Amino acid sequence: MWLTIVRIIHLILSLILIVVVLLQSGKAQGLSGAIAGGSETFFGKNKGRTIDAILEKWTSVVAIAFLVTSVALFFLS
């Protein structure tokens, strides 16, 4: 029973991790924005940084939870 629960949680965490990583903007995006003359307003810059910071934090949290469920699956099987 516990093995099935941990497997389901592990699957959900893996999907969430994929989505959170794909939502993050790449580091090269800043260079293209500078060349193309992207939005250089104060609010535009801070909005992007806060969203990236939130996504980065969630990536760390989900990755740690994924690692914990991986270890739990190892010991349960």
RODO-2510 file (C-alpha; in nm, 4 decimals, decimal comma):
residues 77
     n   res          X          Y          Z
     1     m     0,0000     0,0000     0,0000
     2     w     0,2750     0,2471     0,0933
     3     l     0,4663     0,1577    -0,2213
     4     t     0,1682     0,2513    -0,4378
     5     i     0,1164     0,5814    -0,2563
     6     v     0,4823     0,6773    -0,2881
     7     r     0,4809     0,5805    -0,6576
     8     i     0,1814     0,8060    -0,7241
     9     i     0,3418     1,0944    -0,5342
    10     h     0,6673     1,0351    -0,7239
    11     l     0,4856     1,0460    -1,0587
    12     i     0,3039     1,3674    -0,9671
    13     l     0,6270     1,5283    -0,8479
    14     s     0,8052     1,4326    -1,1690
    15     l     0,5335     1,5974    -1,3788
    16     i     0,5375     1,9099    -1,1612
    17     l     0,9175     1,9256    -1,1858
    18     i     0,9039     1,9069    -1,5641
    19     v     0,6437     2,1842    -1,5827
    20     v     0,8273     2,4142    -1,3404
    21     v     1,1569     2,3737    -1,5254
    22     l     0,9936     2,4403    -1,8620
    23     l     0,8241     2,7560    -1,7297
    24     q     1,1568     2,9150    -1,6384
    25     s     1,3057     3,1605    -1,8819
    26     g     1,6461     3,0790    -2,0194
    27     k     1,9545     3,2787    -1,9312
    28     a     2,0079     3,3670    -2,2989
    29     q     1,6736     3,5472    -2,3103
    30     g     1,8301     3,8561    -2,1545
    31     l     2,0765     3,8839    -2,4410
    32     s     1,8055     3,8617    -2,7077
    33     g     1,6000     4,1183    -2,5210
    34     a     1,8950     4,3571    -2,5144
    35     i     1,9563     4,3170    -2,8867
    36     a     1,5908     4,3312    -2,9888
    37     g     1,5173     4,6181    -2,7498
    38     g     1,2772     4,4361    -2,5217
    39     s     1,0860     4,6036    -2,2441
    40     e     1,3409     4,7931    -2,0427
    41     t     1,1017     4,9424    -1,7922
    42     f     1,1620     4,9151    -1,4210
    43     f     0,8450     4,7171    -1,3560
    44     g     0,9074     4,4790    -1,6445
    45     k     1,2515     4,3904    -1,5131
    46     n     1,1409     4,3370    -1,1542
    47     k     0,8373     4,1351    -1,2577
    48     g     1,0570     3,8969    -1,4542
    49     r     1,3009     3,8609    -1,1694
    50     t     1,0367     3,7841    -0,9128
    51     i     0,8674     3,5250    -1,1336
    52     d     1,2037     3,3644    -1,2070
    53     a     1,2899     3,3696    -0,8369
    54     i     0,9609     3,2035    -0,7446
    55     l     1,0044     2,9377    -1,0127
    56     e     1,3622     2,8781    -0,9021
    57     k     1,2497     2,8294    -0,5425
    58     w     0,9731     2,5900    -0,6449
    59     t     1,2177     2,3967    -0,8614
    60     s     1,4402     2,3426    -0,5591
    61     v     1,1515     2,2364    -0,3359
    62     v     1,0055     1,9946    -0,5896
    63     a     1,3490     1,8528    -0,6762
    64     i     1,4212     1,7804    -0,3090
    65     a     1,0803     1,6165    -0,2679
    66     f     1,1462     1,4124    -0,5838
    67     l     1,4788     1,2986    -0,4407
    68     v     1,3157     1,1994    -0,1110
    69     t     1,0496     0,9938    -0,2879
    70     s     1,3207     0,8314    -0,5017
    71     v     1,5060     0,7194    -0,1892
    72     a     1,1792     0,6053    -0,0305
    73     l     1,0975     0,3978    -0,3386
    74     f     1,4418     0,2405    -0,3213
    75     f     1,3947     0,1335     0,0387
    76     l     1,0336     0,0214    -0,0059
    77     s     1,1010    -0,2010    -0,3061
***
